[in-house]
Amino acid sequence: MNRFKTSKYKNTTPKIAKKDEWISNVRAGTFSCQGNHIKASSKLVAFNTEQAGGGMLGLSSVKPGSNGQWTVTQVSCHSDVVTDMDFSPFDESLLATCSADAKVKLWRLSDPEQDQPSSPELTLCPGQGRLELVNFHPTSSGLLAVCTAKSPLIWDTSRQDAPLAVLEQHSDLLQSLSWKQDGSLLASSCKDKMLRVFDPRAQLTPVQSAKSLQNNKDSRILWAKEDVLLTTGFDMMRSREVRLWDSRKLSSSLSSVSLGTSSGILIPLFDEDTGLLLLAGLGDTVIDCYEVSSSEPFLSQVSHCLTDISSRGVAMVPKLALDVMSCEVMRVLQLTDSCIVPISYQVPRKHSGQEFHDDLYPDTVGATPAMSAEEWWQGGNKQVEKVSLHPDKQPKPKAPPARPMPVKKELASGGSKEDQARGCSISSSPLSTPTSSAAPSRSPSSTSGLSSGFLPSPSPSQSTKAIQSLLGPTSKFRHIQGAVMHRDTHITNMRGLNLTTPGECDGFCVNRQRVAVPLAISGGQIAIFERSQPGRLPDTSLPTIQNSVNVADFSWDPFDSQRLVVAGDDAKIRVWQVPEGGLTETITEPELILQGHTEKIYSIKFHPLASGLLVSSSYDLTVRLWNLESREQVKVLTGHQDQVFGMAWSPDGKLLATVCKDGKIRIYDPRKSTAPVQEGPGPEGHRGARVVWVCDGKYLMVSGFDSRSERGLYLYSADSLSSGAITCTPVNVSPSTLIPFYDPDTAVVILTGKGDTRVYIYEVVPEEPYFIECSSYNSPEPHKGLAFLPKTECNVRDVEIAVGLMLTKTSIEPVAFKVPRVKKEFFQDDVYPDTAVWWEPALTASAWLSGSNGQHKKIALRPKDMAPVSEAPKEAPVRKYLPSSVYLEEKTDEQKKEELLSAMVAKLGNMDDPLPQESFEGVDDEEWAKYLAQIVVMGVQVMGRAFARALQQEYAASQAAARARGRSGQESAAASSITGMSLQEAQQILNVSTLNPEDIQKNYEHLFKVNDKSLGGSFYLQSKVVRAKERLDEELNIQSQHPQQQSQEKTET
């Protein structure tokens, strides 16, 4: 199979619905269970809520009501948390639920605007403890797969007394279950790392099993195409991964894709019709889309969707509810803490909204069961009849049977006691699937191309909200771009790095001249690399600093690029002096050792203004100030009740802020008091935090964790800490603490965690919404730290606002963050105000301790040869296109002929210019007139015969060309459409003028080799070369199929 094949779904684009199209008034639960927390039919949406201890479900509709709004209601289902739910594929109102109360219940739900049933239609009691999963059979009505903690059960709802089959018990917790699309096999994944495939009708033991998973953390399994299984989980390095398996051979995977390190469970959603796979991590703000094929390449990424809020669950809307006229091929409902967000996946097409594109919508499974559970159990293998998604071919809805409306009652958590009083109630009649649950019809109004697929025409109030959202604050840095600099600036071949530094340490530290990186070598050794000497490091050992104990934290002196201060596990601070030009030999003796702490030190920070002033925090719950000039301890700050996560000096150097594990944020004025002058509540999580002063020191920004261990950003007023956070922005779920870098010139904060692949960027403003999210940067592999250089390292000609160094496993790579601008020849003075010279001290430590204050001087970053953009000449607006009246004006045939003749005459030149023969001499006028008349007559005769002959030849050639276009021309055009490349483009790429197979093969081999990635080429260029070769081969094949046609063409012409 060609690895460069094209797909009609390759440009599928996710479109997040506008906020007024979200389903609000949702209180999602975050309970530990194996389900997806949300499920959807073509009509209803059910989801976990936190009411009644998780025993209630929230219920809403896929489409809004007649007033353009969604109604959200609750259904009291179980006496304990609902662990999983599933809608019947043959009845859009039938929902099966299972719970930790060891029961399975089937509910006939009503529209959210109506009263919901107070009791289920059916209750099953397996009697084997907590139930984890429930799945409807894909082809048979009334057939369920139910999972206890370790055993899958097959249950016919018409025989409620006992299950049809109890499959072999797993050795550990069963994590996921999936039916094959034809209903013949059942696959499971388990905490014992085993994958199992069951044929329940043949035997109770698995027909295939293997210890295939690498990690026992949560995994998910589902059937993809044909006999291919798909699993999501974690590898041995705790990175999330997706794997494809041949269900007939589970010992090795067909393909795998790593998705980086994060603790969120990956939920897979697969669409069999399109082969598209969606992957959403719980707690993530990303939804990835891949295309799955049964041959190489098995997994091809299609899109990467960034959502506004982190996910609590995801569900796919059935195909019959999609807006096919808008080329919507999938729709996902993202469950968040307070709302449900619809995300539509659409294929861009030219006539979207006007035509039904049948190539995007193969017939899909209908809503009529193929057989009963009894027929399936007896060996039946009937398949569900497929239906067309064309709006004109949809069946019309039948009137539902009249049923008495239940009297609305208040549903309380005590309602579950009725279930206990009744025991395991069983409906008086077997469960049946109503015929009214056939595929819903689609009226032309519901398939308008101008519709987004979620809402009809918006109401005036919704339009007002949309306008307000458009007029909200935006950031001039919203399109910021991060890019790794040229490889010549990298330091590579780094070995033996210590990548497990404490959470309070940044991992490595940099200044304008050099980089310090801890090594995983006994004795707490630190490697020093000169930035002026990039390139590949030698394989031999390098000189280091031997700190003698493990490094807890370290920092360069901002005012002395040769002084490195290191805090160790032995409660001592060592000051090292690096020679000018870098290390030439190993240093074993520090310049100074500071002692005072009684236990291990957490972190150290230099004062931003005073030279030689250092602050440190320790396990002894104290924060101490040190004067390096006098080599002594000068202050001891108290008041912390637990570990100090982070410290930060205010921009003016007067105050010190700390964030602590005891859930408090404190502000100290060290020169006035050893006790905090302010104290307030901090983030609820206890996994780690960082603090930084923003907005000219008026606010404190804290990056930490909430009670659910989700990372977030918190903003506090520096004048009123006790009032709590002004605002909070959730980020995602990840174990590492976000390390912030704040640029006071632009008010941009850049955050990332050790082991992350994504760098988050926000602009912080002193008014709502406070945090304005900008474009993020994604690194190709997890990095181990990101540290930033002074502003003078930025290339202002390329509009770089920050330059950092990124530490990976084996290299240090500079990363530049740029703002796209049009007039880059001008100095962007709106982006570059005068910057502080923070690498020069404003005063000494002694002066600061005695009460003096200072501030940094500022310098301009504008080069002398660049004019500021604010003084750029104003250009007159240029109309890019002619007014529409020019195109809309209808011209007569006479006007068109006159324009054509005028254009031809203009090309011939000026008719008043003298002709060359007018300057001839030596012939009388009468003789010249006689010769001229003869020449004219002969010329007319010759031209007439020549014109007639040429006309005949042209007519014959046109006839031959028409016949050619009638046969091979159509095949050639079809080949161009399929491959996405014209014949002329393919010839230009391979540099061939004629279709000679030898020349084509020779040029192909040469161009494919020189564009290899190892030689400076790219995979993209190689794919172009391969596609061009395929197009020319196809053209040769077409021509070889019509040899007689070609010979006839030559004869006729």
Disulfide bonds with the S-S distance in Angstrom:
Cys125-Cys424 1.89
